[in-house]
């Protein structure tokens, strides 16, 4: 399945969702978010045991968040509406009914870093690319849902520094700070992510989804219809 900015394929029991607009850093617009929902509808139509990898075909950018050039062209007051669309988008990712694995091929910034935080596991390249929440410097506050999503990262000290200083970390440091589960050379990164996804795909899907919802019960209280 392909849409303008995404490609979905399946290898055995693993869905591979590839972001394909690296030339624009895989950034978000309202139309792009709609494409994600269309693809996730396809994933959720199945009920067999499976896992999903979210990756990018670009070696510099995984996802740099909102397309700010697009956003400033929108009508006055639309920013709040778009924030609501993002909240619903993040919550859908956080509660997908199957295991999710991020394969962070490059820069993972702002709204893209929040998306990565919503995934169950994250693997990052170790040689280049930054993970960063620059919201403090670009003067864009987190919504309550976004706070809940980034709080899924396990290291509270790392989270404090990421959110309050806007620091950027590379793959090896991100592993040390427990922002990602592991960092690998680019030639082995996808294989390692795939190996982990294949292991997770053997788990019972309904049981996995139930446990994940229980682990994220505070965030689940914010979840509404998507």
LUMLUMMI-893195 format. One record per residue (C-alpha): residue in one letter; x, y, z. Coordinates in steps of 0.02 Angstrom, whole numbers, padded with zeros to 5 digits, always signed. Example, Ala and Ser with C-alpha at 12.3 -4.5 7.8 and 13.67 -1.06 7.14 Angstrom:
% residues 2
A+00615-00225+00390
S+00684-00053+00357
***
This chain:
% residues 226
X+00000+00000+00000
X+00070+00170-00049
X+00010+00347-00020
X+00107+00504-00069
X+00215+00513+00087
X+00212+00334+00154
X+00237+00156+00096
X+00170+00004+00188
X+00227-00173+00153
X+00227-00333+00252
X+00366-00460+00272
X+00299-00617+00354
X+00221-00551+00515
X+00303-00380+00516
X+00225-00225+00439
X+00357-00103+00377
X+00294+00076+00365
X+00419+00187+00275
X+00413+00376+00273
X+00458+00425+00095
X+00464+00616+00095
X+00639+00636+00163
X+00671+00783+00050
X+00548+00878+00162
X+00614+00789+00318
X+00454+00683+00326
X+00365+00830+00407
X+00181+00835+00455
X+00037+00928+00374
X-00148+00890+00396
X-00145+00790+00233
X+00005+00690+00291
X-00081+00647+00456
X-00232+00587+00356
X-00117+00473+00257
X-00051+00396+00418
X-00228+00361+00477
X-00269+00279+00311
X-00118+00165+00325
X-00151+00124+00508
X-00330+00078+00463
X-00254-00054+00349
X-00140-00119+00487
X-00281-00128+00614
X-00398-00221+00496
X-00298-00377+00533
X-00307-00469+00697
X-00166-00593+00672
X-00008-00582+00776
X+00106-00451+00700
X+00222-00304+00735
X+00255-00139+00647
X+00418-00048+00608
X+00413+00139+00572
X+00565+00191+00470
X+00621+00316+00338
X+00704+00290+00171
X+00811+00445+00198
X+00982+00431+00280
X+00978+00607+00354
X+00800+00627+00415
X+00684+00511+00509
X+00555+00644+00551
X+00576+00829+00589
X+00399+00861+00650
X+00278+00993+00586
X+00300+01071+00415
X+00315+01248+00481
X+00317+01326+00307
X+00148+01246+00277
X+00081+01290+00449
X+00113+01477+00433
X+00007+01481+00275
X-00146+01416+00368
X-00289+01528+00427
X-00277+01619+00592
X-00329+01505+00735
X-00290+01344+00641
X-00139+01306+00751
X-00251+01249+00894
X-00351+01137+00777
X-00192+01060+00709
X-00129+01030+00886
X-00288+00929+00915
X-00253+00827+00758
X-00078+00791+00821
X-00143+00739+00992
X-00262+00614+00913
X-00122+00552+00800
X-00002+00522+00945
X-00134+00434+01048
X-00173+00318+00904
X+00010+00270+00890
X+00027+00248+01078
X-00117+00124+01082
X-00098+00030+00919
X-00153-00148+00952
X+00015-00224+00904
X+00200-00198+00947
X+00282-00045+00869
X+00467-00019+00836
X+00551+00142+00778
X+00701+00128+00662
X+00773+00304+00678
X+00878+00328+00522
X+00921+00511+00552
X+00864+00673+00632
X+00714+00649+00748
X+00653+00820+00801
X+00507+00906+00886
X+00340+00827+00837
X+00440+00686+00756
X+00528+00651+00920
X+00359+00647+01007
X+00301+00518+00879
X+00456+00414+00916
X+00415+00425+01102
X+00243+00350+01069
X+00320+00191+00999
X+00353+00040+01107
X+00538+00023+01061
X+00664+00134+00972
X+00828+00095+00883
X+00939+00234+00815
X+01092+00246+00705
X+01250+00276+00805
X+01353+00384+00687
X+01246+00536+00648
X+01073+00610+00673
X+01000+00697+00825
X+00854+00664+00941
X+00787+00831+01005
X+00637+00919+01080
X+00671+01101+01025
X+00502+01165+01083
X+00581+01270+01222
X+00681+01366+01092
X+00548+01382+00958
X+00418+01435+01088
X+00292+01298+01053
X+00223+01226+01217
X+00179+01043+01234
X-00005+00998+01249
X-00061+00889+01394
X-00065+00739+01277
X+00110+00777+01214
X+00172+00785+01394
X+00093+00615+01422
X+00173+00543+01266
X+00350+00602+01300
X+00333+00544+01480
X+00332+00367+01410
X+00521+00385+01394
X+00589+00291+01545
X+00729+00406+01605
X+00656+00554+01700
X+00824+00643+01709
X+00846+00631+01521
X+00668+00692+01495
X+00697+00844+01605
X+00852+00893+01507
X+00773+00859+01337
X+00618+00962+01372
X+00689+01107+01474
X+00854+01136+01383
X+00814+01080+01205
X+00975+00980+01203
X+01005+00865+01056
X+01082+00693+01075
X+01157+00572+00951
X+01125+00386+00947
X+01257+00328+01069
X+01212+00460+01197
X+01027+00425+01168
X+01061+00244+01213
X+01156+00296+01371
X+01009+00408+01421
X+00884+00267+01384
X+00798+00376+01253
X+00822+00233+01130
X+00841+00049+01167
X+01000+00032+01065
X+01107+00123+00936
X+01185+00032+00788
X+01291+00069+00634
X+01181+00117+00486
X+01218-00044+00392
X+01149-00151+00534
X+01016-00035+00605
X+00866-00096+00506
X+00916-00279+00527
X+00922-00258+00716
X+00754-00169+00718
X+00681-00306+00609
X+00751-00441+00722
X+00666-00360+00872
X+00503-00338+00778
X+00503-00520+00723
X+00523-00574+00904
X+00379-00462+00957
X+00269-00522+00814
X+00263-00693+00897
X+00173-00622+01049
X-00015-00638+01063
X-00081-00476+00990
X-00230-00453+01105
X-00130-00490+01262
X+00009-00371+01207
X-00116-00231+01173
X-00199-00257+01342
X-00034-00252+01436
X+00022-00097+01340
X-00140-00008+01383
X-00118-00054+01565
X+00060+00011+01568
X-00003+00175+01493
X-00162+00191+01594
X-00134+00375+01639
X-00116+00416+01455
X-00265+00305+01415
X-00373+00421+01518
X-00340+00556+01387
X-00386+00445+01243
X-00541+00490+01146
X-00607+00438+00976
X-00480+00452+00835
***
